Amino acid sequence: MSTDLLADDTRMGAVTLRVADLDMMTAYYRDAVTLSVLAATGDHVVLGRGAEPILVLVHSPELQLASSRSAGLFHTAILFDSEADLATAVHAVATRHPGTFTGGADHLVSQAFYFTDPEGNGVELYTDRARSTWSWIHGRVEMDTLMLDPHRFLRTHLDPAAVAAASSRPATVGHVHLCIGDVASARRFYVDQLGFETTAELGDTALFVSAGGYHHHMAMNTWRSRGAGRRRLTLGLGLVRIEVPSPDDLGGLADRLAFHGVDTRDDGRTVEFDDPWANRIQVRPAA
């Protein structure tokens, strides 16, 4: 593997959200999105599946909502193992919080449904199609946004017998999609410095990047935030976590970031840094 790239087995970790109403947001992700509360200590709640944390909610009632045109989170994308698992989660959200549904799409590589949580954070629930069906052309994965009818999807894939066991089924953070000010700066940071590979581009409005040939672990767009500068401290995105396979991979990343002059905070177990819009990133070994 090139020392300029993240390791092939790099994956996304739990996303931290700063929230105003901890009880309401916990209930949404637990009861609607069908995550389980893995830990709750004071002003922090960790939700996930099995032993896999997916979201960390931090009670921050002193903060204000971010401007709709600022940089930050576009959505956290939760990946389910199967269409049946996805259908169960979509049905739960549609039943308990129908007003939060914003749409669905067949992206060729995946099938996805979109929601906005009660404090305005984007949520994608999705499942991947088999990698053998993905089409790559000149190093770019073919993706699209085709209509995906939620009613037909649920009629086809929802198994009522599986609903009660939904929270025991595996799920992970598949990717994280950010709002940014410009694509050129995102490419310079996330590809040239951090070490992801570009997998798709939409002109100068969106960039998709991954490690190890995944369709995307992260995406960045300017659709509502073009020209945005550095974020101030607000509700919403607090931290994006990336997990590399080993401490050696973390050390290599730290060296690469230092070479590029990126300011980091390294405690020996994790490396933290900010992207050009003050979206905080933490990288740690999975082992």
C-alpha positions, 0 to 999 in steps of 0.5 A, spaced: 500 500 500 502 507 498 504 510 504 500 516 501 494 512 502 489 510 508 489 503 509 484 498 505 481 496 511 479 503 514 472 504 516 468 510 519 467 510 527 461 513 531 459 520 529 458 525 535 452 530 535 451 536 540 444 536 542 440 541 545 434 536 548 438 529 550 432 525 552 428 527 545 434 525 541 436 519 545 428 517 544 429 518 536 435 514 535 433 509 540 425 508 538 425 510 531 432 509 528 432 502 532 439 503 535 440 501 542 443 505 548 450 502 549 452 507 555 449 513 558 453 517 563 451 524 565 450 528 559 453 523 554 449 517 551 452 512 546 447 509 541 449 503 537 448 495 535 451 490 539 458 492 541 458 497 535 457 505 537 454 509 531 452 515 535 454 519 541 450 524 543 453 530 548 448 534 551 449 542 549 443 546 551 447 552 551 449 552 544 445 555 538 443 551 532 448 552 526 446 557 520 443 552 514 448 555 510 454 553 514 459 548 514 458 541 518 454 535 517 450 533 511 448 526 514 450 520 518 449 514 514 447 508 517 449 501 514 445 495 514 447 488 512 440 487 508 434 489 505 430 486 510 434 490 516 433 496 512 426 495 511 425 494 519 429 501 520 425 505 515 418 502 517 420 504 525 422 511 523 416 512 518 411 509 524 414 513 530 416 520 526 413 520 519 414 527 519 422 526 519 422 522 512 425 526 506 426 521 501 429 515 498 434 513 492 437 508 488 444 509 488 446 503 483 451 501 489 446 502 494 439 503 496 438 509 501 432 513 505 433 519 508 431 523 514 432 529 518 432 528 526 428 533 531 434 537 531 435 538 524 441 533 523 441 529 516 440 521 517 441 516 511 439 509 512 442 504 507 444 498 505 449 496 499 448 492 493 453 486 492 460 489 490 460 485 484 455 489 481 458 496 482 461 499 476 468 502 475 470 507 469 477 510 469 477 509 477 470 512 478 465 508 481 458 509 477 453 512 482 446 515 480 440 518 484 434 514 481 427 513 484 426 508 490 419 508 492 419 507 500 412 503 500 414 498 494 420 497 498 417 496 505 412 491 501 417 487 498 422 487 504 419 488 511 418 482 515 414 483 521 417 477 524 423 481 524 421 487 527 421 485 535 429 483 534 431 489 530 435 492 535 439 486 535 441 486 528 448 489 526 449 496 523 455 501 522 456 508 520 457 506 513 459 513 511 459 521 513 457 526 508 459 533 510 457 540 508 463 544 506 465 551 502 469 548 496 471 542 493 478 544 491 480 545 498 476 538 500 480 534 495 486 537 497 485 536 505 481 529 504 485 526 498 492 529 498 493 530 505 489 525 509 490 519 504 483 517 501 482 516 494 477 519 490 471 515 487 466 520 484 465 527 483 459 532 481 463 537 478 465 543 483 459 541 487 461 534 491 466 529 492 466 522 494 472 519 497 474 512 500 479 507 502 480 500 499 475 501 494 469 502 497 464 507 494 465 512 499 467 513 506 466 520 506 463 525 501 463 533 501 458 537 498 457 545 497 449 544 495 447 549 501 454 551 504 458 554 498 463 559 500 462 557 507 468 559 512 470 555 518 465 553 523 463 556 530 461 552 536 454 550 535 449 544 536 450 539 530 456 535 528 461 534 534 466 529 531 467 524 525 471 518 527 475 514 522 478 507 524 485 505 521 487 497 522 493 498 526 497 503 531 502 503 525 497 505 520 495 511 525 503 513 526 503 513 518 497 518 518 500 522 523 507 523 520 503 524 513 499 530 516 505 533 519 509 533 513 503 537 510 503 542 516 496 539 519 496 541 526 494 535 530 493 533 537 496 526 538 495 523 545 498 516 543 492 513 542 488 517 537 490 523 532 485 529 532 485 535 527 480 539 524 479 540 516 479 547 513 472 548 515 473 546 523 469 539 522 473 535 527 476 529 525 479 523 530 483 517 527 484 511 532 486 504 531 480 499 530 485 494 534 
